[in-house]
Amino acid sequence: MHELGLLEEFLKRPHQEISQVRARIGGDDILLGEMSYLRTRCRFMALMPQWDFLDFLAEQGRRYPTFHLRMRAEVTGLIEENACIVGIRANTPDGLLEVCADLVVGADGRDSVVRERAGFAVRNVGASMDALQIRLSKHANDPDLFLYSDHGKTLVTIDRGNYWHCGFAVPKGTAEKMQARGIEDFRASIAEVAPFLRDRVIELRDWSDVKLLTVRADRLRKWYRPGLLCIGDAAHAMSPIGGVGINLAIQDAVAAANILAEPLRKGVVSGKHLAKIQRRRSFPTRLTQRMQAIIQRQVWRGLDKPQAARPPWAMRQLERTTLPCRMRTRFIGVGFLPEHVKPPDVFK
């Protein structure tokens, strides 16, 4: 944001700033991340609902005379000529829409229609758990912790200002069994792992207040074909662990802009340019997914096990140093290969 000259405007939007990320595992409090360790312009994480962030991007995009945003347009297919993608088809309230382009960029998320219509081969890298998402009111004296784990239960709490956006981890494929046990049992599980929420679980009236997030982790074997490039979750669906999916998606976009700005301007985008983007971004994608899988396996092993949770002795000793926290902070905050904006803002 700073490199784009948008940081000040961005920070004017409602958001929460987090400088530390803490967890409680059993009876032990652990500092997962300390943003002051980062060598960045802002040494904090800014939390903002996705729809507000997208509104902000749309508002800033309107500064550019060639920017056009079509709302309520759902991509349904690709336009192909001579084995090259030359545009997209979409449904709108006004009927069928066709948009032609020198390059189509599929950034439509983990359920990408673009990648499905393009026929890309997908490699599933596995996900051992899902999450039940809920919303509970926040009180002024609530503990400022991000994760609670004990007695086979794990709860993530994300501060949204006046409420907690929570994710309750469950072994993959077991959500229906939990529902069969009733909403009262689910309320009790939340209260057990995070006792401060005991007086608020009644806000979950029934299962309609609980949303299942089916966790998926995969990546395309090839991110591109003539006239088409996929980035972000459309190219590599990330687990929600660490909340790093948005980082990789934006870094993909910055790398693509850096590599494609001049070829697009000259009208000479080729497969070599698109391959260069995949080569650059594949390494951090694979490494991040591998790290997420390791963390996920550790969490999964403890799910539904009634024993009191406690980090292993070696981990407790290591946590007395700053090394683990510094490594996690780097992973969460900037990732393995941060990108920097290079193309000039030609419309300024």
N, C-alpha and C positions, 0 to 999 in steps of 0.2 A: 504494500500500500504506500509505503514511504517512497519507493522508487518510482511509483506512478504519480506521485504528488497528491494522493487521495487520503493520506492518513488522517489529517485533521478533520476532514469531512466525515470520514468513517467513524471516528471516535465521538462525534457529536450524536450519532445514533444510539438509542438505548442498548446497552450491553453490560455484561459483567466482566470485571477484570480479576484474574486469578494469578497471583504471584507464587503461590505454593499449592501443590497437590498432595493431600495427605490421605492415608488409608488406615483403617483399624482392622487388623487381622488377629482374631481372638482377642487377647488382652493387650496386644502390642500395637502402638501407633507408629507408623512408618511414613517417612517423608518420601513420596514417590517422585516428586519433581520440584525443583527450586529454580524459578525462571531467572533469578538474578545471576545464575551461572552462564546464561546465554550472552553471546556477543552480538546482540541485535539492537535495533533502534528502540523497540519497546520490550522491556523485560517482564512481560506478563502475557497471559493468554486472554484473548477477548472472546467471550461467549455471546453469540447472537443467534436467534432462531433463523433457520435457513431461509424462510420466506422474507424476513427483513433484509438479510444479506443480498438475496436476489433482487429485491426492490432497489437496494442501494446500487448494485451493479447496473441495473437497467437505467437508473437515473443518471449515472456517470456516463454510460454509453451514449446517451442522447446528446452529449456534447459534440459528437462526431457526425458530420453531415451524411456519411454513408452508412450509419447505423440504423437498422430497422428492426423493430421487435414486433413479432406477430403473436399476440396473446390468444389463448383458447384455440391453438392450432396443434393437432395431434398427428405426428408423423406416422404414416401407415405403410410407406414403401419408398423404394429408391428408383430413380430414373436412370436407365443404363443405355448407352449407345456404344457399339463397337467394343464391348467388354470394358468400358470405362463408366464410372458413376459420374453423372453430369447434373444431378439434382435430386430433390425429394418430392414426394407426394404427401399431402396432409389433409386431414378433415378439419373443417372449420364450421362455425354456425352458419356461414354464408355458402357452404358447399365445398367442393374439392379445390384444393390449392396446390399448384405446382410451382416450385422454386428451382431455377437452374443456377449452377455455381461452378466456378473453376475447381473448387475443392469443397467437399462436404465433410464437416467435422462432427463425428458422433460423440456427443457429450451428454447422452440421455440416460446415464445411470446404470445401475446393476441389472435392471430389467430392459435394457436397451433394445428398442425395435430396430435401430439402425444396424447393430451388429448381427441381429438375428436375420434380417432381410439380406444382409451382405453374405451370409453363409460362412462366417468365420468359425474356425475350429476353436473350441474352448477347452482349456485344461482346468479341471477341478482340483484345487489344492487342499480341499477339505475344511470342514468346520464341525466341531464336536458339540457345540451348544447353540441354543437360541436364547432369546431374551423376551421377557414379558415387560412391556413398557406401560408405566402408569404415571399419573400426575397427582401429587399431594401438596397441600398448602404448606407454606413455609412460615416459621415463626422467628422472631428476632433473636431468640436465644438458642437456636438450633446449632449443633456442632458443625464446624466448617470442614467436613471430611468428604472425600470424593468416592470412597469405596469402603464397604463393610463386608467382612467375610468371617463366618464362624459357624460351627456345627453343620457343615455341609451346605451352607447357604451363602450366596454372594449377591450384594445389592450395590449398584452404582447410583449415586445421586448427583445430578447436574443442576446447579443453581440457575434458575430462570428469573431471578428477581423476587417475585412474590409467590413462587411455587417451586417445588422440586420436580424435575423430570427424572424419573427413576427407571432403571433397568434391572430386572431380577433374572439372574442367569439360571437356565434349566438345561439339563442334558438334551441334546437334539432328539426331537420326536416324542418328548414326554409331556408336552403342553396339554394335550387332551386328557391325559391321566390326571394332571393337576386340576383341570376343570371338573373332572368327575368327582373329585374329593370335595368340591364346593368352594365358594368364595371365602367362607369363614376360615378354612384351612389356609388359604393363601394369605389372608390378613394376618393370621397368627405367625406365619413364616416371616413376613416382613417385620412384624413387631419383635420377633425373636432376634433377628440379625441386627436391627436398628431400633432399639427400644424407644428412642425419642419420638418415633412415628406412631407409637402405640395409640395415642389419642386421635390420630388422623386416618387410620386405615379404614374407618367406617365410611370415609368419603368414597371408597370403592363400593358402590351400591350393588353391582353385579358384574358379570364378565364382560359386559359391553363397555365398561370403563377400563378394560385391560386390552392392550393391543399386542399381538404377537409379532416380533421381529424375527423373521427367519434368516439366520446368519448364513451367509454364503461367501466363500472365498474362491476366486478363480481368476484366470487371466487368459487372454487370447494368445494363441501361438504366433499369430501374425496380426498386427494392429492395423494394417492398411491394405489397400488394393488401389489400382489406378482411379484417381479422383476421390478417394475416401480415406479418412483417418479417424480412428477411435482413440479417445483419451479418457482419463479419469476412470470411474467405475465401469464405463462402457468397455474399456480395455482391460480393466483388472478390478473386479469386485473385491473390496477389502472388508475384513472383519471390523466391527466397531471398536475392538480393543485398542485403547490408546487414543481413539478419536482422530487418527492420522489420515483417514481417507480424504478429507478435504485438503490436507497439505499436499498429498500426492497429486490430486486432481489439478490444483492450482499450479503446482510445479510442472506438470505435464503441459498445461496451457502456456506457461511462460517459455518453456523449452521450444514448444511448437512455434510460438510467435517469433522467438529469436532466430530460428532456423528458416522459417517460411516467409518472413516479412519481405525480404528482397525478391525472392523467386515469385511470390504472389504479385508484387508490384510490376514485375517484368513479364508476368504471364508464362513462366517457364517451370512451374512446379512439376517435379518428376518423382518417380518411385525412389530414387536415391535420396531425395530430401526427406521423404516419409520414413524410409528405412533408418535414416540417421536419427530421427526422433525416437523410434523404438529402441535403437541401440543405446541411446543415452539414458532413456527412462526405464529400461528393463531391469538394470542392476538394482536401483533403489526399490523398485517394485518387488522383485524376488526376495531381496533381503528383508524388507519390511514384512512381507507375508510369512517369511520363515520365522521372524521374531514373534509375530502374532501367534503363529501356530505353537511355538514353545510355551508362551504365556497361557494360551488357551488350554493346552494339555495339563498344565499345572493347576489351573482353575477347575477343569473338568474332573480331575482325579479326586478333588475334595467335595464335589457336588453330591448331595444326598447321603453323605457320610456323617453320622451323628457326633463324631468325636469333636472335641474342642480344637479349633484351628490354632496353629502356632507355626511361624516360620522355622525351618531347620536351624540347628545351632550354628552351622557355618554361615548361613545367611544373616543371622542375627549379629554375628561378629563382624561380618563385612559391612553391615549397615551402620556400624559405628564410624566408618570412614565416609567420605563424601563421594567415593568413586561410583558406587551403584546409582546414587541419586543423579550424579552428573551424566551418566550414560543414559538413564531413563529420560532426563530432561532434554537431552539432545534428540533422542528418538521421538519424543512427543512434540517438542517445540519446532524443530527444523528438519528432522529426518536425516537420511544418509547422503543425499545429494541435493542441497538447496539450489534453487535457480535464481538468477538476477536478470532484471529487465535490461535488454540491450538496444532494441530498435528505438529510434527517436520518435517522439510524439509529433508526427508530421503536421498535425492540425492545430498545433499551438501557435 
